[in-house]
């Protein structure tokens, strides 16, 4: 299944400003899967088509469930442009439509995650996803450990990052 063509590279000649952050609605979960796939195709260039095919049903199951506290950042028409999935203090998912990368939406979602966590934040990043690593490091995350494989045992090393709460950094 190739959903790459459904990715939104631009909504018109001008890209609408990201609007507000709100909880994801149950009726949006299928759309979030499509958004995940567009984002992965744009940022996880080290994955083969078979890898995306492997992760798609797992991601769909996670998005349908209640394990993640899901938040979306929307455009002015309330359409999700990206989403954040949290479990406690862990950022388990952060995906944006490719045309909204590097425009502040990811930073806003991390700021929201920080407010939700009330403390330190953690995140895991694929070692091969250098853009994501630079993004998190620019926001004050530091590498604390590395795993040779992902949680499914596949050969995609993960970097485990942590960011102290803002008040701890000001001391």
Phi and psi in degrees as GROMACS dihedral restraints (atoms count N, CA, C in turn):
[ dihedral_restraints ]
;  ai    aj    ak    al  type     phi  dphi    fc
    3     4     5     6     1  -104.7    20    10
    4     5     6     7     1   105.6    20    10
    6     7     8     9     1  -102.2    20    10
    7     8     9    10     1     8.5    20    10
    9    10    11    12     1   -56.7    20    10
   10    11    12    13     1   -32.1    20    10
   12    13    14    15     1   -72.2    20    10
   13    14    15    16     1   -18.1    20    10
   15    16    17    18     1   -85.7    20    10
   16    17    18    19     1    -3.3    20    10
   18    19    20    21     1   -65.6    20    10
   19    20    21    22     1   139.4    20    10
   21    22    23    24     1   -89.1    20    10
   22    23    24    25     1   110.5    20    10
   24    25    26    27     1   -92.1    20    10
   25    26    27    28     1   -21.3    20    10
   27    28    29    30     1  -166.2    20    10
   28    29    30    31     1   142.8    20    10
   30    31    32    33     1   -87.7    20    10
   31    32    33    34     1   -22.6    20    10
   33    34    35    36     1  -171.6    20    10
   34    35    36    37     1  -160.1    20    10
   36    37    38    39     1   -66.9    20    10
   37    38    39    40     1   -26.7    20    10
   39    40    41    42     1  -122.3    20    10
   40    41    42    43     1   140.4    20    10
   42    43    44    45     1   -88.2    20    10
   43    44    45    46     1   125.7    20    10
   45    46    47    48     1   -62.0    20    10
   46    47    48    49     1   149.1    20    10
   48    49    50    51     1   -65.3    20    10
   49    50    51    52     1   139.6    20    10
   51    52    53    54     1   -59.5    20    10
   52    53    54    55     1   135.7    20    10
   54    55    56    57     1   -87.7    20    10
   55    56    57    58     1  -114.0    20    10
   57    58    59    60     1  -112.8    20    10
   58    59    60    61     1   171.5    20    10
   60    61    62    63     1  -106.3    20    10
   61    62    63    64     1   131.1    20    10
   63    64    65    66     1  -146.3    20    10
   64    65    66    67     1   167.4    20    10
   66    67    68    69     1   -64.2    20    10
   67    68    69    70     1   143.7    20    10
   69    70    71    72     1   -70.9    20    10
   70    71    72    73     1   142.8    20    10
   72    73    74    75     1   -93.9    20    10
   73    74    75    76     1   152.3    20    10
   75    76    77    78     1   -57.5    20    10
   76    77    78    79     1   -36.0    20    10
   78    79    80    81     1   -75.1    20    10
   79    80    81    82     1    -2.8    20    10
   81    82    83    84     1   -99.3    20    10
   82    83    84    85     1    -7.2    20    10
   84    85    86    87     1   -62.5    20    10
   85    86    87    88     1   -38.5    20    10
   87    88    89    90     1   -64.5    20    10
   88    89    90    91     1   -41.4    20    10
   90    91    92    93     1   -63.4    20    10
   91    92    93    94     1   -32.7    20    10
   93    94    95    96     1   -67.9    20    10
   94    95    96    97     1   -31.9    20    10
   96    97    98    99     1   -64.0    20    10
   97    98    99   100     1   -43.3    20    10
   99   100   101   102     1   -63.8    20    10
  100   101   102   103     1   -40.3    20    10
  102   103   104   105     1   -63.8    20    10
  103   104   105   106     1   -42.7    20    10
  105   106   107   108     1   -55.8    20    10
  106   107   108   109     1   -48.0    20    10
  108   109   110   111     1   -65.4    20    10
  109   110   111   112     1   -41.8    20    10
  111   112   113   114     1   -60.5    20    10
  112   113   114   115     1   -43.8    20    10
  114   115   116   117     1   -64.3    20    10
  115   116   117   118     1   -44.7    20    10
  117   118   119   120     1   -62.9    20    10
  118   119   120   121     1   -42.7    20    10
  120   121   122   123     1   -62.4    20    10
  121   122   123   124     1   -31.8    20    10
  123   124   125   126     1   -82.6    20    10
  124   125   126   127     1   -27.0    20    10
  126   127   128   129     1  -116.9    20    10
  127   128   129   130     1   -23.0    20    10
  129   130   131   132     1  -106.9    20    10
  130   131   132   133     1    60.2    20    10
  132   133   134   135     1   -66.0    20    10
  133   134   135   136     1   -12.6    20    10
  135   136   137   138     1   -79.0    20    10
  136   137   138   139     1   -12.3    20    10
  138   139   140   141     1   -84.4    20    10
  139   140   141   142     1   136.8    20    10
  141   142   143   144     1   -83.9    20    10
  142   143   144   145     1   165.6    20    10
  144   145   146   147     1   -55.5    20    10
  145   146   147   148     1   -40.1    20    10
  147   148   149   150     1   -63.1    20    10
  148   149   150   151     1   -33.7    20    10
  150   151   152   153     1   -67.5    20    10
  151   152   153   154     1   -44.3    20    10
  153   154   155   156     1   -62.1    20    10
  154   155   156   157     1   -41.2    20    10
  156   157   158   159     1   -60.9    20    10
  157   158   159   160     1   -35.6    20    10
  159   160   161   162     1   -68.1    20    10
  160   161   162   163     1   -45.8    20    10
  162   163   164   165     1   -79.6    20    10
  163   164   165   166     1   -24.1    20    10
  165   166   167   168     1   -55.6    20    10
  166   167   168   169     1   -52.9    20    10
  168   169   170   171     1   -66.1    20    10
  169   170   171   172     1   -31.9    20    10
  171   172   173   174     1   -66.3    20    10
  172   173   174   175     1   -42.1    20    10
  174   175   176   177     1   -66.4    20    10
  175   176   177   178     1   -40.9    20    10
  177   178   179   180     1   -59.5    20    10
  178   179   180   181     1   -42.4    20    10
  180   181   182   183     1   -64.0    20    10
  181   182   183   184     1   -42.5    20    10
  183   184   185   186     1   -63.4    20    10
  184   185   186   187     1   -44.5    20    10
  186   187   188   189     1   -66.7    20    10
  187   188   189   190     1   -30.7    20    10
  189   190   191   192     1   -75.2    20    10
  190   191   192   193     1   -25.2    20    10
  192   193   194   195     1   -83.5    20    10
  193   194   195   196     1  -170.5    20    10
  195   196   197   198     1  -115.4    20    10
  196   197   198   199     1    12.8    20    10
  198   199   200   201     1   -69.4    20    10
  199   200   201   202     1   -33.4    20    10
  201   202   203   204     1   -98.1    20    10
  202   203   204   205     1   141.5    20    10
  204   205   206   207     1   -86.3    20    10
  205   206   207   208     1   102.6    20    10
  207   208   209   210     1   -96.3    20    10
  208   209   210   211     1   131.3    20    10
  210   211   212   213     1  -127.3    20    10
  211   212   213   214     1   146.2    20    10
  213   214   215   216     1  -121.9    20    10
  214   215   216   217     1   150.2    20    10
  216   217   218   219     1  -107.4    20    10
  217   218   219   220     1   132.3    20    10
  219   220   221   222     1  -116.2    20    10
  220   221   222   223     1   163.8    20    10
  222   223   224   225     1   -85.1    20    10
  223   224   225   226     1  -176.4    20    10
  225   226   227   228     1   -67.4    20    10
  226   227   228   229     1   -15.2    20    10
  228   229   230   231     1   -95.9    20    10
  229   230   231   232     1    11.8    20    10
  231   232   233   234     1    69.4    20    10
  232   233   234   235     1    24.2    20    10
  234   235   236   237     1   -91.1    20    10
  235   236   237   238     1   132.5    20    10
  237   238   239   240     1   -62.0    20    10
  238   239   240   241     1   131.0    20    10
  240   241   242   243     1  -106.8    20    10
  241   242   243   244     1   -16.8    20    10
  243   244   245   246     1  -170.6    20    10
  244   245   246   247     1   167.0    20    10
  246   247   248   249     1  -145.6    20    10
  247   248   249   250     1   157.6    20    10
  249   250   251   252     1  -125.5    20    10
  250   251   252   253     1   132.3    20    10
  252   253   254   255     1  -119.8    20    10
  253   254   255   256     1   125.7    20    10
  255   256   257   258     1  -120.0    20    10
  256   257   258   259     1   149.0    20    10
  258   259   260   261     1  -135.7    20    10
  259   260   261   262     1   108.0    20    10
  261   262   263   264     1    60.4    20    10
  262   263   264   265     1  -120.8    20    10
  264   265   266   267     1   -97.7    20    10
  265   266   267   268     1     8.3    20    10
  267   268   269   270     1  -101.3    20    10
  268   269   270   271     1   127.9    20    10
  270   271   272   273     1   -82.5    20    10
  271   272   273   274     1   108.2    20    10
  273   274   275   276     1   -93.9    20    10
  274   275   276   277     1   -18.6    20    10
  276   277   278   279     1  -156.0    20    10
  277   278   279   280     1   136.3    20    10
  279   280   281   282     1  -149.9    20    10
  280   281   282   283     1   108.3    20    10
  282   283   284   285     1  -135.6    20    10
  283   284   285   286     1   138.5    20    10
  285   286   287   288     1  -127.5    20    10
  286   287   288   289     1   149.2    20    10
  288   289   290   291     1   -56.5    20    10
  289   290   291   292     1   135.8    20    10
  291   292   293   294     1   -53.8    20    10
  292   293   294   295     1   -35.2    20    10
  294   295   296   297     1   -71.8    20    10
  295   296   297   298     1    -7.6    20    10
  297   298   299   300     1  -107.2    20    10
  298   299   300   301     1     3.9    20    10
  300   301   302   303     1   -68.0    20    10
  301   302   303   304     1   148.8    20    10
  303   304   305   306     1    63.7    20    10
  304   305   306   307     1    30.2    20    10
  306   307   308   309     1  -124.9    20    10
  307   308   309   310     1    10.9    20    10
  309   310   311   312     1    98.5    20    10
  310   311   312   313     1    -9.5    20    10
  312   313   314   315     1   -67.0    20    10
  313   314   315   316     1   -41.7    20    10
  315   316   317   318     1   -63.4    20    10
  316   317   318   319     1   -42.5    20    10
  318   319   320   321     1   -61.1    20    10
  319   320   321   322     1   -42.6    20    10
  321   322   323   324     1   -63.7    20    10
  322   323   324   325     1   -39.0    20    10
  324   325   326   327     1   -66.3    20    10
  325   326   327   328     1   -39.0    20    10
  327   328   329   330     1   -67.2    20    10
  328   329   330   331     1   -40.2    20    10
  330   331   332   333     1   -59.7    20    10
  331   332   333   334     1   -40.2    20    10
  333   334   335   336     1   -64.8    20    10
  334   335   336   337     1   -42.8    20    10
  336   337   338   339     1   -59.5    20    10
  337   338   339   340     1   -39.9    20    10
  339   340   341   342     1   -62.6    20    10
  340   341   342   343     1   -42.1    20    10
  342   343   344   345     1   -62.9    20    10
  343   344   345   346     1   -40.4    20    10
  345   346   347   348     1   -67.6    20    10
  346   347   348   349     1   -39.0    20    10
  348   349   350   351     1   -74.0    20    10
  349   350   351   352     1   -34.9    20    10
  351   352   353   354     1    69.8    20    10
  352   353   354   355     1     8.1    20    10
  354   355   356   357     1  -160.9    20    10
  355   356   357   358     1  -147.3    20    10
  357   358   359   360     1   -66.0    20    10
  358   359   360   361     1   155.9    20    10
  360   361   362   363     1  -117.3    20    10
  361   362   363   364     1   146.4    20    10
  363   364   365   366     1  -125.2    20    10
  364   365   366   367     1   156.7    20    10
  366   367   368   369     1  -157.0    20    10
  367   368   369   370     1   151.3    20    10
  369   370   371   372     1  -112.3    20    10
  370   371   372   373     1   137.9    20    10
  372   373   374   375     1  -129.9    20    10
  373   374   375   376     1   136.3    20    10
  375   376   377   378     1   -60.9    20    10
  376   377   378   379     1   129.9    20    10
  378   379   380   381     1   -56.8    20    10
  379   380   381   382     1   -31.8    20    10
  381   382   383   384     1   -77.2    20    10
  382   383   384   385     1   -11.8    20    10
  384   385   386   387     1   -91.7    20    10
  385   386   387   388     1    76.5    20    10
  387   388   389   390     1   -65.1    20    10
  388   389   390   391     1   -34.1    20    10
  390   391   392   393     1   -61.7    20    10
  391   392   393   394     1   -43.3    20    10
  393   394   395   396     1   -65.9    20    10
  394   395   396   397     1   -41.8    20    10
  396   397   398   399     1   -59.6    20    10
  397   398   399   400     1   -46.9    20    10
  399   400   401   402     1   -62.4    20    10
  400   401   402   403     1   -40.1    20    10
  402   403   404   405     1   -57.4    20    10
  403   404   405   406     1   -52.9    20    10
  405   406   407   408     1   -66.0    20    10
  406   407   408   409     1   -39.3    20    10
  408   409   410   411     1   -65.2    20    10
  409   410   411   412     1   -36.6    20    10
  411   412   413   414     1   -64.0    20    10
  412   413   414   415     1   -24.1    20    10
  414   415   416   417     1   -93.4    20    10
  415   416   417   418     1     9.6    20    10
  417   418   419   420     1    96.0    20    10
  418   419   420   421     1     5.6    20    10
  420   421   422   423     1   -76.7    20    10
  421   422   423   424     1   145.2    20    10
  423   424   425   426     1  -125.3    20    10
  424   425   426   427     1   145.0    20    10
  426   427   428   429     1   -70.6    20    10
  427   428   429   430     1   128.3    20    10
  429   430   431   432     1  -112.8    20    10
  430   431   432   433     1   -22.3    20    10
  432   433   434   435     1  -166.6    20    10
  433   434   435   436     1   175.9    20    10
  435   436   437   438     1  -140.5    20    10
  436   437   438   439     1   143.1    20    10
  438   439   440   441     1  -117.7    20    10
  439   440   441   442     1   139.6    20    10
  441   442   443   444     1   -71.6    20    10
  442   443   444   445     1   -24.3    20    10
  444   445   446   447     1  -133.5    20    10
  445   446   447   448     1   162.9    20    10
  447   448   449   450     1   -79.5    20    10
  448   449   450   451     1   175.6    20    10
  450   451   452   453     1   -61.2    20    10
  451   452   453   454     1   -18.8    20    10
  453   454   455   456     1   -89.5    20    10
  454   455   456   457     1     3.0    20    10
  456   457   458   459     1    80.6    20    10
  457   458   459   460     1    11.7    20    10
  459   460   461   462     1   -85.7    20    10
  460   461   462   463     1   154.4    20    10
  462   463   464   465     1   -78.8    20    10
  463   464   465   466     1    55.6    20    10
  465   466   467   468     1  -122.4    20    10
  466   467   468   469     1    94.7    20    10
  468   469   470   471     1   -57.7    20    10
  469   470   471   472     1   142.8    20    10
  471   472   473   474     1  -114.2    20    10
  472   473   474   475     1   139.8    20    10
  474   475   476   477     1  -101.9    20    10
  475   476   477   478     1   131.3    20    10
  477   478   479   480     1   -99.9    20    10
  478   479   480   481     1   120.7    20    10
  480   481   482   483     1  -116.5    20    10
  481   482   483   484     1   155.4    20    10
  483   484   485   486     1  -142.5    20    10
  484   485   486   487     1   142.6    20    10
  486   487   488   489     1  -126.9    20    10
  487   488   489   490     1   129.2    20    10
  489   490   491   492     1   -69.2    20    10
  490   491   492   493     1   156.8    20    10
  492   493   494   495     1   -64.0    20    10
  493   494   495   496     1   150.3    20    10
  495   496   497   498     1   -52.2    20    10
  496   497   498   499     1   -38.0    20    10
  498   499   500   501     1   -66.8    20    10
  499   500   501   502     1   -29.5    20    10
  501   502   503   504     1   -71.8    20    10
  502   503   504   505     1   -30.3    20    10
  504   505   506   507     1   -75.5    20    10
  505   506   507   508     1   -20.9    20    10
  507   508   509   510     1   -85.8    20    10
  508   509   510   511     1    -6.4    20    10
